[in-house]
Amino acid sequence: MLMDNQAKVVSHRVGAWLVEMLWPPGDSGGGPKEVRITPHPEADPVEVNRGITTGTLRAIPLAQTLTQLRGEAEAEQRADSAFQQDREVHFERPVQRIRAAVEADPKPGRKGRSDAFFLAVAWAYVWLNHHWHAPNPVQQLAEACGVERRLAANWVRLAREKGLLTEATEGFPGGELTFKAMKMIDEHEQRA
């Protein structure tokens, strides 16, 4: 059940010894790939001089560690699943709305776009910035919507001007949904 792609190092103190175990990625069904046993920095030198005994080896908690790692892997899977659901609701749906609006009316001209459109822009932008930690959320938004970066940057600017997105620190991506935006989201969810 260990599902991540990186080996894990797990350390335990067993008597006078520090036991470090390298567990392979994926569930090997067995034990660690490597075990390194060294004197613990706080160990009694007399115990260290006795050497590693069979009792020390038997005391290494292999089964407990495997159970712990499996539990962690399952928790990570649940977190990944929740993240995917969050992504679907707070990023993919707004992006679908943006794409549909752009496809329906690629150049709206003077009439411009609706507040609902800019709400979707602000919502997707905030999600990219806070949850995806995108280094350039405007570029990510542009790519997701299939438009040029310049156009997505203009949408974000207009969302701020319409009071749906707070200002960011100059030169840095950022901003939060405003009270007005949150109220619009609540109204939209009540209608749905």
Backbone torsions as a table, in degrees:
resi	resn	phi	psi	omega
1	MET	NA	-5.4	177.0
2	LEU	-72.6	113.0	-168.7
3	MET	-106.2	-14.9	-175.7
4	ASP	-74.0	167.3	-172.8
5	ASN	-94.0	4.5	-178.5
6	GLN	-119.9	142.9	175.6
7	ALA	-67.2	152.2	178.6
8	LYS	-115.2	141.3	174.1
9	VAL	-104.9	124.3	179.2
10	VAL	-119.2	131.2	-178.4
11	SER	-114.3	142.1	175.2
12	HIS	-138.9	148.8	170.6
13	ARG	-96.5	124.6	177.7
14	VAL	-123.3	101.9	-177.2
15	GLY	60.8	-123.9	-178.6
16	ALA	-87.0	5.9	-169.8
17	TRP	-116.7	147.9	171.4
18	LEU	-102.4	118.1	-178.6
19	VAL	-106.8	119.3	177.3
20	GLU	-113.5	126.8	-177.7
21	MET	-117.9	131.7	176.8
22	LEU	-100.9	109.9	-179.3
23	TRP	-95.6	130.8	-177.4
24	PRO	-70.1	158.5	175.8
25	PRO	-67.6	150.1	-177.2
26	GLY	77.6	166.0	-178.9
27	ASP	-86.8	108.9	179.5
28	SER	-76.5	-14.5	-177.5
29	GLY	74.3	-4.6	-177.9
30	GLY	-123.6	-123.3	-175.6
31	GLY	-124.6	-159.9	-177.6
32	PRO	-71.7	157.5	177.9
33	LYS	-76.8	-35.9	179.4
34	GLU	-139.4	148.7	172.3
35	VAL	-131.0	127.4	179.2
36	ARG	-120.4	124.8	-179.3
37	ILE	-118.3	120.1	-180.0
38	THR	-132.6	158.1	177.0
39	PRO	-61.3	136.1	177.0
40	HIS	-71.0	140.3	-178.0
41	PRO	-56.1	-27.8	-178.6
42	GLU	-100.1	10.9	-175.2
43	ALA	-72.3	150.9	175.1
44	ASP	-71.2	124.4	-179.0
45	PRO	-57.4	-29.9	179.0
46	VAL	-65.2	-43.0	178.4
47	GLU	-65.6	-39.3	179.8
48	VAL	-63.4	-38.8	-179.3
49	ASN	-65.1	-23.8	177.3
50	ARG	-69.8	-22.2	179.6
51	GLY	86.7	-179.5	-179.1
52	ILE	-82.5	124.9	-178.2
53	THR	-104.4	169.7	175.7
54	THR	-63.9	-31.7	176.4
55	GLY	-62.4	-39.3	177.0
56	THR	-62.2	-45.6	-178.7
57	LEU	-63.8	-41.4	178.9
58	ARG	-66.4	-27.3	-177.0
59	ALA	-80.9	-7.5	178.2
60	ILE	-67.5	121.6	-173.2
61	PRO	-80.9	69.2	-177.7
62	LEU	-64.9	-50.9	-177.0
63	ALA	-63.1	-42.4	179.5
64	GLN	-62.1	-41.8	-179.7
65	THR	-66.8	-42.0	178.5
66	LEU	-61.7	-43.3	177.9
67	THR	-62.0	-43.1	179.2
68	GLN	-62.0	-46.0	-178.2
69	LEU	-66.3	-37.9	177.1
70	ARG	-63.9	-42.2	177.8
71	GLY	-61.7	-42.1	178.3
72	GLU	-63.6	-41.1	-179.9
73	ALA	-64.3	-41.0	178.2
74	GLU	-65.4	-39.9	177.6
75	ALA	-63.7	-40.0	177.6
76	GLU	-63.9	-38.7	178.3
77	GLN	-64.3	-41.8	178.6
78	ARG	-64.1	-41.5	178.8
79	ALA	-63.8	-41.6	178.2
80	ASP	-62.1	-40.6	179.5
81	SER	-64.4	-43.8	178.0
82	ALA	-63.6	-39.7	178.6
83	PHE	-62.7	-41.7	179.8
84	GLN	-64.1	-41.2	177.8
85	GLN	-64.4	-42.5	178.1
86	ASP	-60.9	-42.8	179.5
87	ARG	-61.4	-41.7	-178.4
88	GLU	-63.3	-45.9	-176.6
89	VAL	-72.7	-45.6	-169.7
90	HIS	-97.4	-5.7	178.1
91	PHE	-129.6	-54.3	-173.7
92	GLU	-66.9	-39.4	178.9
93	ARG	-65.4	-47.6	176.0
94	PRO	-60.0	-39.0	179.2
95	VAL	-63.8	-39.6	177.2
96	GLN	-61.4	-40.2	178.9
97	ARG	-65.4	-41.0	178.8
98	ILE	-63.0	-49.7	-179.4
99	ARG	-59.0	-43.5	-179.4
100	ALA	-62.2	-41.6	179.9
101	ALA	-66.4	-40.6	-179.5
102	VAL	-68.1	-39.7	178.8
103	GLU	-67.8	-38.9	-179.2
104	ALA	-69.1	-34.8	-177.6
105	ASP	-147.3	84.2	-174.7
106	PRO	-61.1	-34.3	-179.2
107	LYS	-131.4	91.1	-174.2
108	PRO	-71.2	-12.8	177.7
109	GLY	66.7	-145.0	-174.4
110	ARG	-64.6	-30.7	-177.7
111	LYS	-66.5	-24.3	177.4
112	GLY	69.3	-165.5	-178.9
113	ARG	-109.6	160.9	-176.1
114	SER	-75.2	162.7	174.4
115	ASP	-61.8	-33.7	178.6
116	ALA	-62.0	-37.0	177.0
117	PHE	-62.6	-48.1	-178.2
118	PHE	-70.5	-26.2	172.7
119	LEU	-64.8	-43.3	177.8
120	ALA	-62.0	-40.5	177.8
121	VAL	-61.3	-49.7	-178.4
122	ALA	-62.2	-42.3	-177.6
123	TRP	-63.2	-48.3	179.8
124	ALA	-64.9	-40.7	-179.6
125	TYR	-62.9	-45.9	179.6
126	VAL	-63.2	-41.4	179.4
127	TRP	-62.3	-45.8	178.4
128	LEU	-58.9	-42.8	-175.5
129	ASN	-71.5	-42.2	-173.1
130	HIS	-94.2	-32.9	-174.6
131	HIS	-104.8	-36.1	179.4
132	TRP	-87.9	-19.5	-177.8
133	HIS	53.8	42.7	-179.5
134	ALA	-65.8	131.7	178.4
135	PRO	-65.2	-28.1	178.7
136	ASN	-136.7	81.8	-175.3
137	PRO	-61.9	-29.2	178.4
138	VAL	-65.3	-44.0	178.4
139	GLN	-63.4	-42.9	178.8
140	GLN	-62.5	-41.4	178.6
141	LEU	-63.2	-44.0	179.1
142	ALA	-59.6	-46.3	-179.6
143	GLU	-63.6	-42.7	-179.4
144	ALA	-64.2	-34.7	-177.7
145	CYS	-89.8	-8.5	179.3
146	GLY	72.3	35.1	179.8
147	VAL	-128.1	171.8	177.6
148	GLU	-72.4	152.1	-179.4
149	ARG	-57.7	-40.8	-178.5
150	ARG	-58.2	-40.5	-179.8
151	LEU	-68.5	-44.1	178.3
152	ALA	-63.2	-39.3	177.9
153	ALA	-62.2	-38.6	178.3
154	ASN	-65.7	-41.0	178.2
155	TRP	-60.7	-44.1	-180.0
156	VAL	-63.2	-43.2	178.6
157	ARG	-59.7	-45.2	-179.6
158	LEU	-67.7	-34.2	175.8
159	ALA	-62.3	-38.8	176.7
160	ARG	-66.0	-44.9	-178.7
161	GLU	-63.0	-31.4	179.8
162	LYS	-82.6	1.0	176.7
163	GLY	79.5	23.0	-179.3
164	LEU	-99.1	-15.0	-174.9
165	LEU	-140.7	131.2	-179.6
166	THR	-73.3	163.2	177.7
167	GLU	-69.5	152.0	176.8
168	ALA	-104.9	164.7	172.9
169	THR	-64.2	134.5	-175.7
170	GLU	-55.3	130.2	177.6
171	GLY	86.8	-1.2	-179.0
172	PHE	-128.1	146.6	174.6
173	PRO	-70.9	153.0	177.5
174	GLY	157.2	-174.5	-176.4
175	GLY	122.3	157.5	179.9
176	GLU	-125.1	159.4	171.7
177	LEU	-66.9	139.0	179.7
178	THR	-83.3	172.1	175.5
179	PHE	-58.1	-41.4	179.5
180	LYS	-58.7	-44.3	-179.8
181	ALA	-65.0	-44.1	-179.5
182	MET	-62.7	-39.1	178.4
183	LYS	-64.4	-41.6	178.1
184	MET	-63.3	-39.2	178.9
185	ILE	-64.1	-45.9	179.0
186	ASP	-59.7	-44.7	178.7
187	GLU	-61.8	-41.7	179.4
188	HIS	-63.7	-43.0	-179.2
189	GLU	-68.5	-32.0	178.2
190	GLN	-69.4	-33.6	178.2
191	ARG	-74.4	-29.5	-175.2
192	ALA	-76.1	NA	NA
